[in-house]
Amino acid sequence: MNMKNISLDVLIQFIGMTGIIASLVFVGLEMRQSQQIAIGTQQMARATMNTDAINALMESGLNVQTVLDMLEGNTPITEEYQLGIDSMIHHAWWVAESDFVQNEMGLMQSGTWQAKSATMESLYNNCYAREAFDSRKFEFHPGLVALVESFPDECSD
């Protein structure tokens, strides 16, 4: 009789522990799914923000490819394009800060972060665009400033 009570007690404890473990696994899967949704949402927000910036250039009558060529130094910057280019540089630094924070929060995949980091390094080493970073770095997240200033400096005198 005593043996049956122990066996029943052990069975009840086993069922209880199994239920707790199953609940924890379910919660873990839900958290993973929530993170994947958040990452997808952030990627979509970045695409929308960039599309809005491109649309603003086009509405101003500026050719996006020409702006990129001017930023890369392949085409001289003209007075007509000056405002658009300066705006794009500031936009790019706001995006860089947003990307940095999203990466710190775990909302960016590794490959995306590597591409974004390379873009930040390229922007930092665009000597024309450096003035925007230098004038605004006191507004940025300190971690972003430290990262950017750790890049090799191709604009130093």
N, C-alpha and C positions, 0 to 999 in steps of 0.2 A: 504494500500500500504506500509506503513512504517513497519507494522507488518511482511509482507512477507520478506522484506529486512533483518530484524533482524533475522528471522528464518533461512533464507538462510545463513547469516553470521555465526550464531551459528552452523549450520550444517557443514559449511566449516571448522570451527575451530575444531569441534568434529572429523571430518575425519582426519584432520591434526594431532591432538593429538593421535588418534588411530594409525595412521601410525608411529608416533615417538615411541610410546609404543611398537608396534610390532617390530620395528627395534631394540630397546633396548633388547627385549626378545631374538630375533634372535642372536644378538651379544653376549649376555650372554651364550646362548647355544653353540655357536661356541667356546667361550673361555673355557667352561667346556670340550668340546670335545678335544680341543688342549691340555689342561692339562692332560686329560686321555691318550692321545697319548704320551705326554712327559713322563708320569709315566711309561707307557708300554715300551717305548724306553729305559729308564734308567734301568728298571728291566732286559731287554734283554742284555744291556751292562754289567751289573753286572754278569749275567750268563756267558757271553762270556769271561769276564776277569777271572772268577774263573776256567772256563774250560781250558783256556790258561795256567793258573798256574798249574793245574793238569797235563796237557799234558807235560809241561816242566819237571815236576818231573818224569813222566813215560819215557820221552825221555832220562833222566839221569839214568834210570834203577832203580828208587826208587819206592817202593810200597806206594801209597797214604795212604792206611789204616795204614801202619806201621808208616808213618810220623805223622798221627793224633794220633795214640797210644802213640808215643814218646812225642808229644806236650802235651798230657793230663797226662803224667806221668805214664802211664800204662806199658810202655816198656822203658828200659834204652836207652838213646841216644848213638848211635854208631858213630864211626869216619866216617864210610861210609855215614851216613845220616846227619852228622853235617851241611854241606853246604846247603843241601836242606831244612833243618829245619830252619836254620837262614834266608834263603831267604824267606821262607813262612811267618816267623814272620814279616819281613819288609814289605812283600806284604800285609799282614793282616792289618798293620797300615796304609798303603797307602789307602787301601780299606776303612778302618774306617774313615779316613779323608774325602774321597769322599762321603761316606754315610752320614756323618755329614752335609756336605755342601748341599747335595741333599735334606736332610730332612729340613734344614733351608730354602731352596728355595721352599718348598712345593711339591717336586717331589718324595716323598716317602709316602706310605700309613702308617697309624698308626701302624698296626700290623707288618709290615716289619721293621719299626723303632724300635719297642720294641724288636724284635728278634736281630736286629743289635746292639742295645745298650747292651743287655745281652751278646752278643758275645764279645763286647769291654770290658765289665767288667770281663769276664772270661779271656780274653787275658791279661788284666792289672794285674790280680791276678795269672797269670802263672809266678811264680818267675823267671823261666829261661828266659822268654820273656820280663821281665820288663826292662832289660838293653837296649833293642832296643828302647822302649818307652822313657826312661830317656835320652838317647843320642840324640833322634830326636825330642823331644817335642818342641824345640825352632823353628823347621821348620813348625810345625802344626798350624792350625787355632786355635787362642786363645780360642774360644768357645769349641773346641774339648778337648783341654788340661784341661780346667775348668771342663768339664763334666767327663772326665776320672779320674781326681784327686779328684772328689767328691765321687767316688766309695769307698766302704770300702776297706782298704788296708790290704790284707792278707799276704803280703810279708814283712811288716815292722819288724824291729828287736825287 
